[in-house]
């Protein structure tokens, strides 16, 4: 169980890093994605990998 927690945390940390370092056409898009990922960790991570990465430049 501890290993799954570490893997989950690493995926979550990578998602935050990916959002922060990503280039967006509109700066408000980055802020919205950061808030989504921080306040909805599991759902935000899933949404980022399904929809957010495609929206970057």
N, C-alpha and C positions, 0 to 999 in steps of 0.2 A: 504493500500500500504506500509506503514511503516513497518508493521509486516513481509511482504514478504521480504523486504530488510534485516531485522534482520536475518530471517531464511536463506536467501542466504549467508549472511556474515558468519553465524555460520557453514554452510556446507563447505564454502570455507576455513575457518580457520581450521576446522577439517581435511580437505584434506591436507593442508600444514603440519599440525601436524603429520598426518598419514605417509606422505612421509618422513619427517625428522626423525621420530622415527623408521621407518621400517628398517629391516635388508636386505641388498641386497648382492648377491654374488660378484658383481663388484661395486666399489665405483662410477664409472662413471655413472652407471645406476641411482643412487640416484641423482646425479647432473643434469642429463638430465630430470628426472621427476620433480625435483624442478623448473627448468627453464620452462618446459612446463606448469606447474600449475600456476606459477607466471605470465608468459607473455600471456597465453591464459586461463584466469580464468574459464569461463564456459566450454569451450571445454576440457581444461586440467582436470577439475574436473570429467567430464563425462568419459574421457578416462582413468583416474586413477581408477575409480570404475569398469570400464568394463575390462581393461586389466592389469593395473599396480599392483593391489593387488594380482593377481595370480602369478606375476613374483617374488614376494618376497620369502625369505626362510622361 
